Every structure is written in structure tokens, then in C-alpha cells.
């Protein structure tokens, strides 16, 4: 019976899989340093297949910085961590399909690789802009760099816990100012790309400080050919004059597709008008024959005498008598030298439901049943319904009853971006104030969609942020945020405010939309990044004592629950974390069933054979048990034989 690894997949192995899929002849087997057989790539053969189209040491167009190679290696490195469910902080746990994950987004993205590989339709992120005033992740890819950081005082080490600060203010005095930021964003985008569907898209907000570097990084990761463009967002009419030279009214939204295709963004739905002209000056005279009942004579500006109108010389002259019934003609032929449409175009439009109107002056116009959405313009401002940060701040302050965020992104901006493409799973791994979650719920309420959000946010310590704040405005906002957390009775963490914002926004949206939002999903499951559920076994043989052996009777940490173990298995087995699950007692043991049988688990000790048979008869796709649930190898073999007999297609593992 196979054991679960309880760690993320190896990114290098995934890359070898991709090479093997394209060039199976270059992948072979070698003996590693540990004596085990592993796969390897035959570089000489690969070079021959590429027929000289490769670079080795020569000049080429490239974008690099100190730490880039370490960033590539770090993105592929597996980790032994897990996501622990937190039902008490969630909302509508049993029914919601939304997720809110607290933790370092690099580790979270690694953990999501199996369950959400190629399943995310849209990603939006608003990463730190690297202005010298914001906080970024400290990604120490090398041990020497980490030791240096602690020794030099760059990282603050807590004497009691021994933990180092995960976020730091990247000021311009840092010799690796741009390099640290590039390293931070590069490895996260590498992992994010693999989560996108084939027709998925990523939107990234950024300003002038790093837009050029970000574009080069995205060109490398997503491919320059998949760059769909850049939007210019008019973020503020009165931005702070940070440069003392030019006020920055504009921010940018870079757009990359997983695989660029011919389909365009849906854009803004044009409203149907009744006065769109179908005429313009032409040199030749055309005659259009309108089928009976197709021209509607508009009589709101006076009585229209029955007849045919429209010659160039006499535009208001009655040409022929016609029969008019209820304002609709029975038969009309109009001569006009200004028609844009041909007879076939006219007939196609009428078949599609377009209404043709004729005014008192004989002007012909049309009203379409539906207009194709317009391609969105490159400028995002109030002309397309998107607010500024100041207006967004006021709206959020009304919702939260306090100003607890500086310059939040407007819900209208995310609403606008979300409407460009049909979406299913929406990911934001720099969640911040949770604007993306708010916009997803808002848009679902308006169009009846079933979009699901995954928010990821590091639980920033608001007290530490207050200590490092440099402006009075930021200090005041942080004090408000801390007081707000106190009023809720929660820790002074940024994530606590984000979760409360989603709760309040969801209830407000349901109230505003009434019966139309009765079934709207405004809940979310909370997960928190933690070390592995499994104990670390790292002692050499001569270091074991009786006490150590007693502690290793169970390989699972004592504080972990069945729910912790269940979701750890889902992550490794590639099952979505939003799926419904139930628990029941069968023959004295607790059995957990995910999505009706995608996975069935039992982590109790001494599982009776009758319970194993009941589980096997349900023929789940996967089944998992604790290794310590069985006294020895004979019992494990018996379990395997039961499944071979009753459910041979089930994959059975132990932890």
C-alpha cells in the first residue's frame, strides 16, 4: 500500500514531464547520489534535436538580475507544508465554494499546484509597487543570504519564537532594491502561470516604478506573444506629489493570456439605440425593397401621411401611397442614394430582429435587438464606470464604518476586468483589502454567474506596520485598523480586516438584490498555511532514545485533527478544496466522504474489517487511512485485497 508524500510536487520533475512529452528520446534513467534511480535529461541529444537553435554562453537578448537563478530554483523546490482548515473563522463552510487562505503566497501557490493546475480562469493581483514605502516578501533563496540578513539586522528575529520577519520595507537604500522585487515577483508568476486554464488570463496592477521590469519578466514567463496589452487606469485626480515633478494620475494593468487566441475581450455591452443612421452619402442610387411589416413609422412628432418617402431631391415627398396598419407599413419600396446597407444586409438585419424606423422627415434608422460588445478602450476611467482610489476609499469606509485601508482598489475596477471574460475560478494572491472577492460577489449577483474566488493574503502584523510607518496619514489608518480589530475581538492582522470586509460586503449585496440573490454564495472557507501534518524524522540511528521512539509511535503531529489530515490529502491528491464533504460513523469509526466519493478517508485507529468493506463497496475514486490504523503488514495486505475484490479501480494510500 503506497504512502502519501505529504509534500508538494517537485517542480523539476514537472519540467522533465514536459520535456518527455515533447521529446521522449531525451529522457533516461540514472542513479542519483542517494543510490536511487531517477529520470534525467540527455542534454547532448536535446541539443541535436534543436539543431543549433540554442544558446550556450554566447550573446543573446536576455533580462537578468542578481538572484534570478536562485528564484528559478526556488519556484521548483518542493516544500513540506499544508493548509489547515479553520471552520470557526469561515462563513457558510458547508455550502460555500470560495476560499480565503492566510499565508505566504509563494508556499500557497506551490500547495495549490496539484488541486488547481490548469483550472483558474482569471488571476488578478495588485502586488507591492516597490515605491520604497511599501512592504514586500523577504525571499531568501540561499542560506548564506539568510544568515547575512539576520547578522546585518535586515531581518528582525523574535527572541521568544525564533521567527524572522517575513515582510520588510524595501527602501531605495537597499543595494538590491530592484533585484529583490524582481526575485519576489518572478517565482510567484512562474507558479501562477501553471494554474491558468488554456484560455485563462492574468491582470497585474502596477505603477511607473517597476512596469518595465514587470513587462520583461512577464514576456519571459508567459511569452511576449501572449501579451494582450496594457490598460491605463485613471486612479486619482489628486494623487500625492511624490516625485515633486509630475503627479502620477495613471496606473497600469498589464494583461497576459496563457495562450493568445483570436477571441477578444467581451468589452462593454453597447445599449441599443433607436436613432442609429443606416445612411451616408453615396454616389450611386440604390433601391431597397422592405418586406411588408418591417418599417415602423415613428409618429411621436406628428401625424405621418401614409406613403413612401426618401428621394434625394424631395426627402420629405410622398412617393407612393401605401397601406398603414397600426403604424406599420404593408409594403414599401424606398429610393435613396444614401443607403449604406445592401439588400442582403437589410434582410439579414431584419431576420436578426432589427427594427427599421422612418421619421416624419423621412430619415431611416434602425434599432438592433442586440449589439455585439465593443472592444474595451485602453483608458479606464469614469467613462466606463470605474472610480478613483479616493472614491473607492469613501465607499469602503462606509462599509467598514472606519478608514482601515489606504488607497484600496475600487470594486468597479475589478468588476470591469471580471466582465471581460467568462470566468469560473478567480484567484488573487495579493488579496489585500479583498476587493476582488467583493467584485466577484457583486458581479454574480448582477448576472447570475457562479464565479468562485480564491483569496491569498499574508497575515501582516498591523502593530509592526505601525512601528515602521513614515507618514501621519498611514499611521492614522493603521491605528483605525487596530482599533477595528479590537472591536471585533480578533488579532491585529491584515487578514482579519479582509475577512470582515467580505462578510459585510456579502450581506450588503444580498440585501440590495433581494430575491435575486437568495442563493448567492457570499461565504468562504478559511485555510491557514502551516508546517506539515507529519512529524519530521531526521535523527541518525545512534541519536534515537527510548523517549524518541515512543514519540514516533504515531508519525502525525498530536495537535492535528481529522479535518487537517483530510485537506492535506486533498492537496496532495489534486482535489479541489471547495468540494462538499460529509462525516459519518460506520461500525464505530468516523468516515469522511468528499464530493460523494472523489475521496473517502478514515483516520481512526483499529479500523474494523466491516468498515473497510463498507467503504470499498461504495467504490470511491480514492481511499486513504492512517498507517498506524493497521497493526502490521498482514492487515494492510488484507485491506488491499478487499479493495481489489470490491472496488478494483480505487487508489488506496496511507499517511
VENFEN-V464577 format. One record per helix or strand. SS is the DSSP state (H for helix, E for strand). FROM is the first residue (numbers start at 1). TO is the last residue. If there is no record, write none. Layout:
BEGIN
ss=SS from=FROM to=TO
ss=SS from=FROM to=TO
END
This chain:
BEGIN
ss=E from=2 to=3
ss=H from=11 to=22
ss=H from=24 to=26
ss=E from=27 to=31
ss=E from=37 to=41
ss=H from=43 to=50
ss=H from=68 to=76
ss=E from=81 to=85
ss=H from=87 to=89
ss=E from=91 to=91
ss=E from=99 to=102
ss=H from=105 to=111
ss=E from=120 to=125
ss=E from=135 to=137
ss=H from=143 to=152
ss=E from=157 to=157
ss=E from=164 to=164
ss=E from=167 to=169
ss=H from=177 to=195
ss=E from=196 to=206
ss=H from=211 to=226
ss=E from=227 to=234
ss=E from=250 to=257
ss=E from=268 to=268
ss=E from=276 to=277
ss=E from=279 to=279
ss=E from=286 to=290
ss=E from=295 to=297
ss=E from=324 to=325
ss=E from=328 to=329
ss=E from=332 to=336
ss=E from=339 to=339
ss=H from=343 to=351
ss=E from=355 to=358
ss=E from=364 to=367
ss=E from=374 to=374
ss=E from=379 to=380
ss=H from=382 to=384
ss=H from=389 to=400
ss=H from=411 to=418
ss=E from=425 to=428
ss=H from=435 to=447
ss=E from=452 to=457
ss=E from=461 to=461
ss=H from=462 to=468
ss=H from=472 to=488
ss=E from=493 to=493
ss=H from=494 to=517
ss=E from=524 to=531
ss=E from=534 to=534
ss=H from=541 to=543
ss=H from=546 to=551
ss=E from=556 to=556
ss=H from=562 to=573
ss=E from=581 to=586
ss=E from=589 to=594
ss=E from=599 to=602
ss=H from=609 to=617
ss=E from=622 to=625
ss=H from=627 to=629
ss=H from=633 to=646
ss=E from=651 to=654
END
